Structures are given as C-alpha cells and as structure tokens.
Amino acid sequence: KQWYQRRVRAPMAYPPSAAGATPHPNAAPPAPAPSPNGSYCLYVANLPETSCKNCLLYQLFAPFGAVASVKPMNNVNGLNHADDHWFGFVNFKNYNDAYAAIHAMNGSTLNGRSLKVDFKSEKKK
C-alpha cells in the first residue's frame, strides 16, 4: 500500500476529568441555586450617592434582561454621611441574563466609582 492509503489511527482525545478540567475562559460558571422565588440574586457594591437608588439599579440592569426586583441598602458609618457605603441586590428571573449583567457591569465605573457585581453569597457564620 502506498503511504496515503494506509489508515493512521490517531490517539483518542478524551475529555479532561472533572478534577483537572479547565473551563473555557468565556464559559458561564455553574449556576447558583435560585432563591426561593426562582430568581437569581446579584450583589452590587460601591454604588454612588444618588437620590433614587431603586431607579439607578433598575436602569443599570434592565438592559440585560427581566429584572424581578431591586433593593438598595446603606451601611452607615457613624454620623458622617459622606462615608456611607451604598450597595444593593438585583434579582433576575433568568440565569443567563444575570451572568451577562455580571460580565458587563463588574469593574465598570459609575460616577467615578468602580462597581463590584457578583452573585450573592450566603453569609458566613
């Protein structure tokens, strides 16, 4: 047989084991469990001082998909309101919308402040 007629058996490519698997850099991480109402909750830190936090959170995250609810919060440091730390929670109805919002908004700048956006984690006891 000629060299071009021979069958060459290539080694099989096995998928990496789960322990040593390296996910694709653009792949979405595994979905966290949805909250009891079926939505996916995002934690948004370092919000700027504005008069309407509900409006701000909704306007920031509505372009990524169906927002179920928003809840701004304030962690007051004493009496000096200049040191107030605003943060909030945004609930999405769909995991892919929530992931797209994290991917686009985490690290973005709003009124000179760098936002931190991630899935809400359980409190450590």
LOFI-849245 format. One record per atom (N, C-alpha, C, O): residue in one letter; x, y, z. Coordinates in steps of 0.001 Angstrom, whole numbers, plus 500000, padded with zeros to 6 digits. Example, Ala and Ser with C-alpha at 12.3 -4.5 7.8 and 13.67 -1.06 7.14 Angstrom:
<nodes>
a513190494310507800
a512300495500507800
a513200496700507800
a514236496681508465
s512850497750507080
s513670498940507140
s512900500030507870
s513409501138508039
</nodes>
This chain:
<nodes>
k500828498815500000
k500000500000500000
k500873501248500000
k501972501287500553
q500343502218499377
q501015503497499370
q500819504177500718
q499902503829501462
w501675505143501038
w501583505824502336
w500258506539502512
w499758506636503633
y499669507047501421
y498417507771501546
y497225506844501648
y496122507310501934
q497399505555501425
q496306504619501537
q496265503945502903
q495273503310503260
r497341504085503660
r497370503465504981
r496449504198505933
r496319505421505886
r495822503438506786
r494986504037507824
r495863504362509011
r496565503501509543
v495814505579509404
v496578506006510563
v495587506206511688
v494604506935511562
r495870505548512777
r494980505674513918
r495520506762514852
r496589506629515447
a494758507813514952
a495168508915515824
a494760508588517250
a493747507923517466
p495529509041518215
p495135508796519603
p493814509509519900
p493562510619519432
m492986508837520689
m491692509420521015
m491872510571521984
m492699510525522894
a491094511580521769
a491122512725522673
a490027512530523710
a488839512590523390
y490420512305524915
y489456512128525988
y489181513476526646
y490086514300526776
p487952513701527056
p487688514964527758
p488415514968529086
p488589513913529696
p488842516133529548
p489558516180530819
p488647515750531957
p487432515938531904
s489241515180532969
s488446514753534111
s487910515981534827
s488430517086534671
a486876515772535605
a486250516895536301
a487233517559537264
a487178518770537475
a488127516767537844
a489061517319538826
a490086518239538167
a490486519246538753
g490510517898536959
g491544518681536310
g491019519514535158
g491804520046534373
a489718519636535044
a489128520344533921
a489411521836534013
a489342522438535084
t489725522406532879
t489907523843532797
t488760524395531956
t488679524101530764
p487875525187532554
p486741525677531774
p487181526677530717
p488218527327530849
h486389526788529683
h486643527779528643
h486587529161529285
h485718529397530124
p487477530082528924
p487512531377529604
p486210532170529489
p485907532972530373
n485434531966528424
n484191532709528259
n482967531922528718
n481839532404528606
a483185530720529230
a482055529891529648
a481464530423530950
a482183530880531839
a480153530353531038
a479469530799532260
a479763529825533385
a479808528617533153
p479965530321534600
p480187529419535721
p478908528665536038
p477834529060535585
p479000527593536802
p477789526866537146
p476802527777537862
p477181528625538670
a475556527581537552
a474519528437538127
a474361528168539617
a474282527013540036
p474313529228540421
p473999529022541837
p472522528664541959
p471745528881541030
a472151528132543078
a470750527789543277
a469917529061543291
a470302530050543913
p468773529039542606
p467934530239542635
p467346530444544023
p467258529513544824
s466948531677544287
s466319531973545570
s464944531297545619
s464473530795544599
p464306531276546769
p463008530598546881
p461959531089545884
p461072530323545508
n462040532342545450
n461064532836544473
n461486532543543032
n460816532989542100
g462578531807542828
g463000531379541499
g463876532370540753
g464103532197539556
s464375533400541419
s465218534382540740
s466674534218541174
s466982533535542150
y467550534864540421
y468988534818540702
y469408536191541217
y469209537203540544
c469989536217542412
c470273537466543102
c471725537891542894
c472652537108543104
l471906539152542475
l473230539732542320
l473485540734543434
l472579541455543853
y474719540774543909
y475164541756544893
y475919542844544133
y476841542549543374
v475529544087544338
v476163545225543666
v476757546119544741
v476022546669545561
a478067546273544752
a478749547060545785
a479316548337545195
a479530548447543988
n479555549307546083
n480211550567545762
n479353551468544878
n479854552093543943
l478059551530545182
l477158552398544422
l477427553863544769
l477750554179545914
p477296554758543785
p477492556184544076
p476276556755544806
p475200556157544816
e476470557906545405
e475396558591546121
e474465559257545107
e474887560156544380
t473225558831545053
t472214559465544203
t470912559529544990
t470776558902546040
s469966560286544474
s468714560468545204
s467792559262545070
s467007559000545981
c467858558530543984
c466932557413543773
c467704556138543450
c468015555874542288
k468011555354544471
k468776554116544272
k467966553064543506
k468520552341542678
n466653552972543778
n465829551999543054
n465888552265541557
n466064551346540757
c465736553554541183
c465779553935539769
c467135553604539170
c467229553058538070
l468180553942539908
l469541553716539422
l469788552230539172
l470252551856538095
l469486551384540146
l469723549947539987
l468903549381538837
l469407548589538040
y467654549782538752
y466813549249537680
y467333549701536315
y467405548895535388
q467694550968536181
q468182551483534904
q469508550838534499
q469762550626533313
l470348550528535482
l471633549905535173
l471480548471534673
l472202548046533772
f470543547729535256
f470491546294534992
f469346545847534082
f469356544707533619
a468369546699533814
a467258546329532937
a467695545968531516
a467073545090530918
p468723546591530943
p469117546219529580
p469589544770529437
p469655544261528318
f469913544105530529
f470437542731530438
f469340541676530485
f469603540511530187
g468120542051530850
g467040541077530884
g465991541443531905
g465959542556532431
a465133540475532171
a463990540691533060
a464443540803534512
a464880539821535112
v464337541998535066
v464693542239536465
v463458541983537311
v462415542603537101
a463575541067538271
a462439540742539138
a462275541792540228
a461155542210540522
s463388542223540835
s463308543234541890
s464673543843542132
s465699543259541782
v464678545024542733
v465915545687543150
v465746546126544598
v464643546466545027
k466847546116545350
k466790546517546754
k468086547220547128
k469087546555547395
p468090548554547152
p469285549273547591
p469382549271549107
p468367549246549803
m470605549297549613
m470829549297551058
m471979550236551386
m472791550577550526
n472031550647552651
n473049551587553105
n473662551062554389
n472951550651555306
n474977551079554450
n475704550715555660
n476297552004556204
n477358552440555756
v475616552618557170
v476015553921557686
v477176553765558658
v477126552957559585
n478224554556558428
n479386554576559327
n479291555791560245
n479792556863559907
g478665555635561378
g478564556748562325
g477659557844561805
g476670557572561124
l477993559065562121
l477162560198561736
l477633560888560464
l476919561731559921
n478804560549559988
n479355561179558799
n478751560508557560
n479178559418557180
h477774561142556936
h477094560538555799
h477948560511554541
h477585559859553562
a479074561207554552
a479978561133553402
a480633559761553328
a481079559340552260
d480692559056554465
d481312557728554485
d480299556599554335
d480641555433554531
d479052556933553987
d478040555893553810
d478464554956552682
d479006555393551667
h478213553682552871
h478522552683551848
h477214552158551286
h476474551454551973
w476929552502550034
w475714552046549382
w476003550780548595
w477021550670547912
f475106549849548702
f475177548607547932
f473751548192547642
f472812548847548096
g473573547126546901
g472213546713546592
g472162545296546071
g473183544657545819
f470940544829545918
f470680543496545388
f469744543623544196
f468758544358544244
v470060542904543131
v469237542903541923
v468882541458541630
v469771540615541511
n467597541159541512
n467131539805541213
n466738539695539752
n465920540471539259
f467326538727539061
f466984538435537665
f466165537155537612
f466369536245538415
k465246537090536671
k464419535897536509
k465167534783535791
k464816533611535930
n466201535141535020
n466907534179534183
n468394534182534531
n468989535246534705
y468996532996534632
y470420532888534967
y471307533543533908
y472249534257534251
n471019533310532636
n471867533859531573
n471856535381531580
n472881536008531312
d470704535986531885
d470640537443531995
d471491537930533167
d472209538923533052
a471404537224534292
a472186537604535474
a473679537488535179
a474454538369535552
y474085536412534516
y475501536236534193
y475988537319533230
y477099537827533379
a475164537673532244
a475533538729531294
a475715540065532024
a476618540836531702
a474859540329533000
a474971541571533777
a476268541588534584
a476944542616534643
i476618540474535200
i477866540395535958
i479048540633535031
i479940541427535329
h479039539932533903
h480150540009532955
h480336541443532438
h481468541888532250
a479245542158532211
a479342543506531657
a479575544576532718
a480295545541532464
m478986544428533891
m478992545510534872
m480099545424535917
m480480546449536482
n480624544238536189
n481660544115537217
n482906544869536785
n483467544597535723
g483335545810537605
g484520546611537301
g484219547866536509
g485113548685536299
s482980548040536063
s482652549258535317
s482615550449536271
s482455550280537480
t482760551636535729
t482817552848536542
t481512553615536410
t480990553799535311
l480995554059537547
l479775554854537576
l479999556034538515
l480240555845539707
n479921557234537986
n480176558460538766
n481504558389539514
n481593558795540673
g482522557876538853
g483857557807539442
g484066556664540418
g485117556588541053
r483090555771540555
r483229554635541482
r483204553332540692
r482382553154539793
s484103552437541033
s484185551142540370
s483193550168541024
s483275549897542221
l482263549652540223
l481245548748540756
l481798547335540911
l482624546884540117
k481333546659541930
k481636545247542121
k480311544502542032
k479409544737542835
v480193543603541056
v478948542882540822
v479253541393540787
v480144540949540063
d478505540624541575
d478682539173541612
d477417538537542144
d476535539223542660
f477329537211542018
f476187536516542612
f476255536676544130
f477331536646544727
k475108536843544726
k475025536969546184
k475485535661546815
k475091534577546384
s476316535776547831
s476773534571548535
s476120534518549910
s475677535536550442
e476069533347550460
e475471533186551796
e476381533812552830
e477603533818552679
k475779534339553883
k476569534913554968
k477376533833555663
k476888532727555895
k478618534168555992
k479450533226556752
k479154533416558221
k479118534537558729
k478947532316558885
k478614532389560319
k479822532201561184
k479715532234562410
</nodes>
